[in-house]
């Protein structure tokens, strides 16, 4: 699967290069950890195709939002669609610049040796949560949904003593690998490359929540034209195989 994905991007590089190999610029990108794996392969391909360079920083939604609201100037921001819309409304990102990039589902993983929970349905997940001794969640969009889900299931109070919510940017998968919890939930793309965990799969469809992650151009982007070229590259159908390989779906 990976070889097909990379071959597709290689073909895209050959197509894209002739139109973009002038006026090289550095593009500053700040992005959610949810898209880090996809960008790990796509950004070097874009650099080879365009001659531009991309300086990418990844983190959690609260920290990124705080940085941009605090006046940090970059070229592109990748956050949940709602967070991008909020930054546009507050004048931090350019009006009309939001472009949906990927869709991300919530996944489930356990530390090796932990009891394997039943995640075949919403009711099964509820029972598994009640049985779990410790649960790890992030501080990103998935955790907002999950905490609301636990409330709707009527088990929030019972789960509260055993939930560990990580700080912004911290990895649920890495926490499980270190033995800091038995059962963890976060974006699927944030589990796929973590060693030392057992990834079980996505939440079942009856309780799944899909987050759209979007690109937004900064209102004062220093390299606005190059940033537009990067948006075009990342959202091309030819980038889809790499996106899917990272555990995401094209937006």
KEKE-956184 format. One record per residue: residue in three letters; z, x, y of N, C-alpha, C in turn; residue number from 0. Coordinates in steps of 0.001 Angstrom, whole numbers, padded with zeros to 6 digits. Layout:
   nuro       n_z       n_x       n_y      ca_z      ca_x      ca_y       c_z       c_x       c_y   mido
    ALA         Z         X         Y         Z         X         Y         Z         X         Y    NUM
...
END
This chain:
   nuro       n_z       n_x       n_y      ca_z      ca_x      ca_y       c_z       c_x       c_y   mido
    UNK    000000    000832   -001207    000000    000000    000000    000000    000865    001255      0
    UNK    000825    001904    001222    000918    002770    002397   -000407    003449    002678      1
    UNK   -001083    003933    001600   -002324    004654    001829   -003373    003750    002455      2
    UNK   -003427    002481    002039   -004369    001545    002642   -004051    001327    004117      3
    UNK   -002760    001198    004413   -002354    000976    005802   -002762    002149    006673      4
    UNK   -002506    003363    006217   -002803    004527    007029   -004311    004745    007151      5
    UNK   -005053    004397    006091   -006508    004496    006172   -007057    003543    007216      6
    UNK   -006464    002364    007301   -006902    001391    008300   -006665    001911    009703      7
    UNK   -005487    002498    009935   -005202    003048    011253   -006122    004215    011552      8
    UNK   -006437    005009    010548   -007355    006129    010769   -008719    005618    011230      9
    UNK   -009163    004524    010612   -010430    003927    011036   -010332    003400    012461     10
    UNK   -009192    002829    012793   -008978    002303    014140   -008989    003435    015162     11
    UNK   -008410    004584    014795   -008429    005750    015675   -009874    006126    016012     12
    UNK   -010721    006137    014993   -012112    006514    015221   -012808    005527    016147     13
    UNK   -012466    004244    016010   -013065    003211    016866   -012534    003281    018295     14
    UNK   -011220    003538    018398   -010531    003429    019684   -010752    004649    020570     15
    UNK   -010916    005807    019964   -010911    007062    020713   -011961    007161    021805     16
    UNK   -013215    006820    021576   -014215    007068    022615   -013926    006392    023948     17
    UNK   -013239    005247    023922   -013010    004498    025159   -011778    004962    025922     18
    UNK   -010956    005813    025292   -009650    006053    025894   -009290    007520    026076     19
    UNK   -010165    008426    025783   -009812    009841    025811   -009933    010447    027209     20
    UNK   -009594    009696    028234   -009612    010229    029590   -008296    009911    030276     21
    UNK   -007989    010677    031335   -006808    010427    032153   -005543    010313    031295     22
    UNK   -005244    011355    030547   -004075    011343    029673   -002807    011138    030491     23
    UNK   -001905    010343    029944   -000648    010028    030620    000482    010054    029616     24
    UNK    001708    010089    030117    002874    009909    029261    003390    008492    029453     25
    UNK    003541    007794    028357    004028    006418    028376    005478    006418    027912     26
    UNK    006361    005859    028711    007763    005744    028327    007982    004373    027696     27
    UNK    008419    004394    026451    008646    003169    025674    010099    003096    025261     28
    UNK    010735    001956    025467    012083    001730    024968    012038    000476    024118     29
    UNK    012530    000569    022879    012260   -000482    021909    013451   -000752    020999     30
    UNK    013494   -001975    020515    014492   -002380    019530    014343   -001564    018253     31
    UNK    015471   -001296    017607    015442   -000610    016321    014615   -001363    015289     32
    UNK    014435   -002671    015473    013695   -003473    014498    012255   -003009    014344     33
    UNK    011672   -002410    015379    010264   -001992    015312    010111   -000486    015146     34
    UNK    011207    000204    014929    011164    001673    014887    010266    002179    013773     35
    UNK    010365    001604    012592    009586    002097    011464    008091    001888    011690     36
    UNK    007701    000727    012198    006287    000479    012482    005772    001454    013533     37
    UNK    006558    001663    014583    006138    002563    015657    006075    004015    015190     38
    UNK    006888    004354    014210    006903    005722    013693    005507    006153    013245     39
    UNK    004738    005231    012688    003385    005546    012239    002323    005183    013264     40
    UNK    002531    004098    013989    001500    003642    014920    001399    004508    016170     41
    UNK    002517    004979    016691    002460    005739    017933    001710    007063    017791     42
    UNK    001946    007835    016742    001138    009058    016592   -000356    008757    016459     43
    UNK   -000698    007649    015790   -002108    007277    015678   -002694    006962    017052     44
    UNK   -001912    006259    017871   -002361    005966    019235   -002541    007243    020041     45
    UNK   -001612    008174    019904   -001715    009439    020641   -002981    010199    020260     46
    UNK   -003267    010212    018957   -004481    010908    018521   -005741    010216    019045     47
    UNK   -005695    008890    019103   -006865    008133    019521   -007103    008206    021023     48
    UNK   -006038    008191    021787   -006158    008003    023232   -006000    009263    024057     49
    UNK   -005319    010262    023502   -004983    011442    024294   -003713    011271    025100     50
    UNK   -003186    010042    025186   -001910    009797    025859   -000758    010273    024972     51
    UNK    000400    010456    025570    001615    010759    024838    002600    009610    025028     52
    UNK    003385    009357    023999    004374    008284    024073    005762    008879    023845     53
    UNK    006639    008714    024815    008042    009106    024694    008824    007845    024357     54
    UNK    009238    007723    023092    009876    006490    022614    011365    006683    022398     55
    UNK    012123    005688    022828    013565    005638    022609    013873    004296    021964     56
    UNK    014760    004302    020970    015097    003076    020256    016586    002784    020392     57
    UNK    016922    001517    020317    018330    001140    020439    018542   -000326    020157     58
    UNK    019757   -000776    020468    020115   -002166    020268    019775   -003008    021488     59
    UNK    019607   -004295    021272    019221   -005203    022356    020175   -005172    023545     60
    UNK    021503   -005251    023339    022394   -005258    024503    022263   -004011    025367     61
    UNK    022171   -002841    024732    022065   -001595    025494    020746   -001498    026246     62
    UNK    019644   -001876    025577    018337   -001799    026237    018291   -002744    027432     63
    UNK    018766   -003961    027229    018777   -004933    028323    019608   -004425    029497     64
    UNK    020759   -003847    029192    021634   -003310    030242    020945   -002184    031002     65
    UNK    020234   -001330    030281    019566   -000203    030929    018462   -000674    031877     66
    UNK    017669   -001633    031421    016570   -002117    032262    017110   -002930    033432     67
    UNK    018102   -003763    033190    018720   -004507    034291    019412   -003577    035277     68
    UNK    019857   -002414    034773    020534   -001455    035634    019600   -000604    036473     69
    UNK    018290   -000803    036310    017342   -000104    037154    016539    000991    036489     70
    UNK    016724    001214    035189    015938    002249    034522    014461    001830    034507     71
    UNK    013596    002769    034840    012164    002493    034902    011468    003143    033707     72
    UNK    010760    002316    032939    009945    002787    031825    008571    002134    031978     73
    UNK    007728    002311    030992    006426    001647    031022    006419    000370    030191     74
    UNK    006950    000452    028977    006958   -000703    028089    008325   -000899    027475     75
    UNK    008666   -002160    027256    009914   -002536    026598    009558   -003426    025413     76
    UNK    010223   -003201    024274    010050   -004076    023112    011412   -004659    022751     77
    UNK    011536   -005963    022930    012752   -006696    022595    012349   -008068    022066     78
    UNK    013334   -008856    021684    013034   -010225    021275    012315   -010946    022414     79
    UNK    011493   -011919    022052    010713   -012648    023056    011606   -013235    024140     80
    UNK    012744   -013781    023752    013659   -014357    024736    014216   -013333    025698     81
    UNK    014519   -012133    025176    015036   -011072    026039    013961   -010578    026999     82
    UNK    012721   -010464    026530    011621   -010074    027410    011424   -011116    028503     83
    UNK    011454   -012397    028130    011307   -013466    029127    012404   -013387    030187     84
    UNK    013622   -013089    029737    014724   -012971    030682    014522   -011841    031668     85
    UNK    014052   -010703    031185    013805   -009557    032066    012658   -009842    033030     86
    UNK    011669   -010611    032584    010582   -011012    033488    011125   -011931    034586     87
    UNK    011940   -012891    034204    012498   -013827    035184    013357   -013112    036223     88
    UNK    014019   -012036    035790    014877   -011287    036714    014095   -010226    037485     89
    UNK    012790   -010176    037293    011944   -009278    038066    011893   -007853    037570     90
    UNK    012486   -007581    036413    012490   -006213    035893    011158   -005874    035215     91
    UNK    010582   -006853    034541    009286   -006660    033896    008229   -007466    034627     92
    UNK    006985   -007047    034489    005892   -007654    035242    005608   -009075    034776     93
    UNK    005399   -009948    035739    005049   -011333    035450    003774   -011375    034607     94
    UNK    003810   -012182    033540    002644   -012345    032687    002370   -011203    031737     95
    UNK    003300   -010242    031628    003027   -009063    030803    003496   -009207    029355     96
    UNK    004220   -010270    029045    004714   -010421    027673    003555   -010613    026697     97
    UNK    003566   -009797    025633    002615   -009925    024529    003417   -009851    023230     98
    UNK    003305   -010882    022407    004044   -010886    021150    003496   -009812    020218     99
    UNK    004392   -009075    019596    004047   -007884    018803    004226   -008141    017309    100
    UNK    005465   -008454    016898    005751   -008649    015471    006727   -009805    015286    101
    UNK    006759   -010305    014051    007752   -011291    013641    008630   -010646    012573    102
    UNK    009934   -010851    012724    010891   -010150    011869    011860   -011130    011232    103
    UNK    011941   -011081    009902    012881   -011927    009160    014182   -011170    008917    104
    UNK    015216   -011916    008575    016527   -011333    008263    016600   -011037    006768    105
    UNK    017065   -009832    006441    017194   -009417    005055    018642   -009255    004637    106
    UNK    018816   -009054    003345    020144   -008922    002742    020173   -007661    001885    107
    UNK    021241   -006902    001996    021402   -005696    001181    022867   -005535    000805    108
    UNK    023106   -004728   -000206    024469   -004424   -000648    024610   -002924   -000840    109
    UNK    025837   -002458   -000819    026076   -001066   -001176    025911   -000938   -002688    110
    UNK    025446    000217   -003174    025313    000399   -004620    026649    000176   -005324    111
    UNK    026610   -000589   -006380    027825   -000865   -007142    028536   -002129   -006729    112
    UNK    028183   -002677   -005580    028800   -003938   -005154    028248   -005076   -005997    113
    UNK    029031   -006133   -006184    028534   -007282   -006944    027265   -007842   -006308    114
    UNK    026266   -008111   -007121    024998   -008627   -006611    025119   -010121   -006351    115
    UNK    024974   -010530   -005088    025150   -011944   -004761    023902   -012762   -005069    116
    UNK    024089   -014041   -005225    022975   -014975   -005377    022494   -015353   -003977    117
    UNK    021233   -015064   -003664    020688   -015425   -002353    019466   -016328   -002518    118
    UNK    019452   -017106   -003591    018287   -017920   -003913    018159   -019171   -003056    119
    UNK    019239   -019583   -002399    019215   -020775   -001550    020310   -020658   -000507    120
    UNK    020268   -021545    000471    021316   -021544    001483    022687   -021781    000885    121
    UNK    022788   -022717   -000052    024078   -022995   -000698    024561   -021789   -001491    122
    UNK    023622   -021093   -002148    024006   -019900   -002916    024498   -018802   -001987    123
    UNK    023834   -018618   -000847    024273   -017618    000123    025667   -017959    000642    124
    UNK    025898   -019223    000921    027216   -019654    001398    028290   -019291    000386    125
    UNK    028044   -019578   -000887    029021   -019242   -001924    029220   -017733   -002024    126
    UNK    028131   -016977   -001900    028223   -015516   -001984    029003   -014942   -000808    127
    UNK    028829   -015526    000366    029582   -015078    001536    031076   -015305    001346    128
    UNK    031424   -016434    000788    032837   -016743    000571    033441   -015766   -000433    129
    UNK    032665   -015377   -001440    033154   -014454   -002470    033196   -013003   -001984    130
    UNK    032371   -012655   -001014    032265   -011256   -000580    033578   -010749   -000009    131
    UNK    033856   -009465   -000259    035096   -008889    000278    034904   -008337    001683    132
    UNK    033667   -007892    002026    033404   -007373    003365    031926   -007564    003690    133
    UNK    031666   -007938    004943    030319   -008301    005383    029999   -007502    006643    134
    UNK    028810   -006903    006689    028403   -006109    007845    027212   -006782    008521    135
    UNK    027300   -006957    009841    026185   -007483    010619    025976   -006600    011844    136
    UNK    024837   -006768    012485    024506   -005951    013652    025015   -006608    014931    137
    UNK    024583   -006067    016067    024882   -006705    017350    023607   -007244    017992    138
    UNK    022516   -007283    017213    021232   -007725    017733    020974   -009206    017511    139
    UNK    019710   -009637    017641    019374   -011056    017510    019788   -011668    016178    140
    UNK    019724   -010890    015082    020102   -011441    013783    021563   -011861    013762    141
    UNK    022426   -011089    014414    023854   -011416    014394    024154   -012683    015187    142
    UNK    023426   -012891    016280    023608   -014117    017065    023299   -015326    016188    143
    UNK    022187   -015233    015463    021820   -016336    014572    022839   -016497    013446    144
    UNK    023242   -015383    012819    024127   -015455    011667    025490   -016046    012020    145
    UNK    026044   -015635    013147    027345   -016181    013539    027248   -017690    013770    146
    UNK    026134   -018140    014335    025920   -019571    014482    025745   -020259    013138    147
    UNK    025030   -019588    012211    024841   -020133    010871    026181   -020302    010159    148
    UNK    027049   -019309    010269    028359   -019409    009621    029152   -020589    010186    149
    UNK    029012   -020811    011478    029676   -021975    012086    029119   -023272    011495    150
    UNK    027794   -023364    011418    027179   -024589    010888    027520   -024800    009420    151
    UNK    027723   -023714    008692    028117   -023827    007285    029577   -024218    007114    152
    UNK    030345   -024110    008213    031764   -024446    008152    032630   -023362    007562    153
    UNK    032141   -022108    007555    032903   -021012    006940    033227   -019897    007924    154
    UNK    032982   -020118    009207    033172   -019051    010193    034614   -018533    010201    155
    UNK    035582   -019415    010190    036980   -018985    010229    037352   -018208    008976    156
    UNK    036846   -018639    007823    037163   -017954    006572    036536   -016567    006525    157
    UNK    035356   -016415    007151    034665   -015125    007110    035150   -014139    008163    158
    UNK    035722   -014653    009232    036069   -013795    010371    036844   -012537    009992    159
    UNK    037870   -012604    009119    038632   -011383    008806    037829   -010320    008057    160
    UNK    036731   -010711    007424    036001   -009727    006630    034636   -009357    007212    161
    UNK    034341   -009817    008412    033093   -009452    009067    033296   -008204    009907    162
    UNK    032419   -007223    009726    032383   -006045    010587    031094   -006121    011386    163
    UNK    031199   -006335    012692    030016   -006363    013555    029881   -005008    014219    164
    UNK    028768   -004350    013966    028549   -002994    014476    028220   -003004    015961    165
    UNK    028401   -001872    016589    028052   -001720    017993    026550   -001656    018192    166
    UNK    026088   -001778    019437    024658   -001764    019730    023958   -000536    019170    167
    UNK    022847   -000774    018469    022055    000321    017941    022501    000867    016603    168
    UNK    023704    000511    016145    024203    001028    014864    023481    000354    013703    169
    UNK    023288    001092    012622    022507    000636    011477    023379   -000028    010421    170
    UNK    023066   -001270    010088    023775   -001969    009017    023537   -001259    007690    171
    UNK    022293   -000845    007442    021991   -000155    006194    022776    001133    006034    172
    UNK    022855    001928    007096    023605    003181    007024    025096    002922    006826    173
    UNK    025611    001859    007427    027023    001506    007228    027281    001136    005769    174
    UNK    026372    000372    005162    026518    000033    003738    026442    001292    002883    175
    UNK    025520    002187    003202    025370    003423    002429    026625    004285    002502    176
    UNK    027336    004201    003618    028590    004956    003766    029768    004242    003116    177
    UNK    029539    003066    002556    030613    002323    001906    031485    001532    002848    178
    UNK    030963    001237    004055    031757    000528    005057    031694   -000986    004917    179
    UNK    031053   -001458    003875    030972   -002886    003602    030266   -003098    002293    180
    UNK    030385   -004313    001749    029740   -004631    000478    028421   -005368    000666    181
    UNK    028351   -006250    001644    027210   -007137    001839    026768   -007050    003295    182
    UNK    025477   -006837    003531    025011   -006671    004903    023777   -007485    005202    183
    UNK    023648   -007849    006483    022513   -008642    006958    021966   -008015    008240    184
    UNK    020655   -007841    008294    019993   -007435    009528    018493   -007655    009349    185
    UNK    017686   -007225    010331    016245   -007375    010200    015744   -006605    008972    186
    UNK    014821   -007222    008237    014277   -006583    007032    013788   -005166    007332    187
    UNK    013109   -004998    008455    012533   -003697    008802    013583   -002612    008982    188
    UNK    014823   -002999    009206    015882   -002011    009393    016540   -001610    008072    189
    UNK    016133   -002257    006978    016629   -001900    005651    015637   -001052    004852    190
    UNK    014340   -001212    005117    013335   -000721    004164    013332    000791    003971    191
    UNK    013787    001561    004937    013754    003024    004792    015130    003638    004521    192
    UNK    016152    002802    004408    017509    003321    004220    017749    003649    002749    193
    UNK    018147    004872    002492    018492    005269    001126    019979    005015    000883    194
    UNK    020327    004796   -000370    021723    004603   -000715    022199    003168   -000598    195
    UNK    021264    002209   -000549    021608    000798   -000560    020713    000076   -001559    196
    UNK    021097   -001116   -001927    020245   -001987   -002736    019777   -003130   -001848    197
    UNK    018500   -003121   -001504    017936   -004198   -000696    017564   -005346   -001626    198
    UNK    018069   -006538   -001338    017894   -007685   -002221    016724   -008572   -001839    199
    UNK    016331   -008546   -000560    015240   -009391   -000102    015635   -010188    001128    200
    UNK    014729   -011023    001604    015024   -011832    002795    015935   -013000    002484    201
    UNK    016548   -013541    003509    017283   -014789    003352    016336   -015866    002842    202
    UNK    016847   -016847    002083    015976   -017928    001608    015433   -018756    002767    203
    UNK    014321   -019410    002516    013602   -020088    003592    014416   -021184    004268    204
    UNK    015346   -021817    003529    016083   -022931    004140    017110   -022494    005171    205
    UNK    017431   -021185    005205    018343   -020692    006247    017785   -019462    006962    206
    UNK    016516   -019155    006728    015909   -017976    007347    015695   -018201    008845    207
    UNK    015735   -017120    009582    015424   -017153    011008    014503   -015982    011323    208
    UNK    013366   -016288    011917    012382   -015263    012246    012427   -014987    013744    209
    UNK    012623   -013734    014100    012651   -013314    015497    011302   -012737    015880    210
    UNK    010755   -013193    016993    009535   -012605    017540    009936   -011482    018482    211
    UNK    009427   -010283    018228    009635   -009147    019124    008368   -008956    019945    212
    UNK    008557   -008853    021253    007431   -008823    022185    007441   -007551    023021    213
    UNK    006268   -007223    023546    006104   -006121    024481    006110   -006665    025899    214
    UNK    006759   -005965    026791    006734   -006320    028205    006557   -005076    029049    215
    UNK    005655   -005115    030023    005394   -003965    030893    006344   -003992    032080    216
    UNK    006913   -002840    032382    007854   -002762    033493    007140   -003074    034805    217
    UNK    007842   -003750    035704    007252   -004117    036998    006864   -002894    037815    218
    UNK    007524   -001760    037552    007204   -000515    038274    006694    000562    037324    219
    UNK    005992    000148    036288    005531    001095    035273    004725    002241    035891    220
    UNK    005136    003500    035696    004392    004629    036261    003013    004808    035625    221
    UNK    002876    004424    034358    001607    004605    033634    001122    003251    033127    222
    UNK    000886    002341    034058    000583    000955    033698   -000703    000826    032891    223
    UNK   -001761    001548    033275   -003026    001417    032559   -002915    001953    031136    224
    UNK   -002263    003082    030985   -002057    003628    029646   -001186    002694    028813    225
    UNK   -000202    002082    029463    000655    001125    028757   -000150   -000064    028256    226
    UNK   -001104   -000532    029060   -001964   -001633    028618   -002779   -001222    027385    227
    UNK   -003257    000030    027381   -004001    000521    026223   -003126    000556    024975    228
    UNK   -001856    000933    025144   -000940    000955    024012   -000685   -000454    023490    229
    UNK   -000526   -001407    024381   -000346   -002804    023956   -001555   -003258    023139    230
    UNK   -002743   -002935    023615   -003964   -003300    022894   -003970   -002691    021500    231
    UNK   -003550   -001449    021397   -003518   -000747    020114   -002516   -001401    019162    232
    UNK   -001309   -001632    019653   -000242   -002140    018787   -000503   -003554    018295    233
    UNK   -001245   -004328    019067   -001472   -005734    018708   -002853   -005978    018116    234
    UNK   -003609   -004915    017872   -004902   -005066    017215   -004715   -005494    015767    235
    UNK   -005620   -006310    015229   -005561   -006662    013809   -005582   -005443    012896    236
    UNK   -006190   -004352    013360   -006261   -003151    012532   -004907   -002472    012346    237
    UNK   -003931   -002794    013211   -002587   -002234    013047   -001747   -003047    012071    238
    UNK   -002233   -004214    011661   -001446   -005127    010837   -000967   -004526    009521    239
    UNK   -001775   -003753    008787   -001270   -003203    007522   -000047   -002309    007696    240
    UNK   -000024   -001518    008746    001144   -000658    008990    002353   -001505    009354    241
    UNK    002137   -002526    010163    003230   -003426    010534    003828   -004075    009294    242
    UNK    002973   -004566    008405    003465   -005225    007187    004186   -004237    006277    243
    UNK    003674   -003018    006210    004310   -001996    005380    005736   -001700    005841    244
    UNK    006017   -001904    007102    007352   -001624    007658    008317   -002791    007482    245
    UNK    007873   -003877    006831    008758   -005025    006610    008636   -006102    007665    246
    UNK    007633   -006010    008536    007413   -006968    009599    006097   -007706    009359    247
    UNK    005863   -008717    010190    004583   -009416    010192    003994   -009315    011594    248
    UNK    002683   -009189    011724    002087   -009176    013068    002462   -010424    013844    249
    UNK    002666   -010231    015158    003140   -011326    016006    002093   -012351    016331    250
END
